[in-house]
Amino acid sequence: MIDGKAEADYETCVDICTKSSLKEMIFPAALGILAPIIVGLVLGCNGVVGMLAGALISGFALAVMMANSGGAWDNAKNISRQVISAVRAAKIIKPPLSAIRSVIRLKILPSVR
């Protein structure tokens, strides 16, 4: 394959990954199905309602935090790309920290605000 004479067998790779991921998801799926049943048997109807409400509220909070952090990572990636392109445009091979700070302050921060 390195020489370019043989083609990669993508189907086998996808098959191995699919089988492995399905095996790994058995426990989380069983936990999601069995947890309300077990809580219902132990604590009754009020326990199931409390567990499901808590799961819904904490899941929503986690989703909001993950969405915000994803946006922050994307913004950081874009800012670092802008810094790198500005430094390359200035043809600075090893830029001093002050040069990077000035590029960020003059070119990037006005577009972020």
C-alpha angles and dihedrals in degrees: 000000000000090000091051094242098110130047124230118255099233094168093063092047092051090046093053092047093047094050092047094048092048090052091049092051096056095086097046091047092049090047092052092050100040100041096072091044093051093044089049092052093046103036104018130225096323091054092053092048091050093047094048093045091050091048091049095049095044091044091052092049091049091049092052092049092048092049091051093047091048090054091048092052090049092050091048090051092051093047092049090050090051091050092049093048092047092050091048091048089054088050093231108158098191106014119204117235091251091059091052091048092051092049090051094046097046105034111020108034095056090056092047093051 
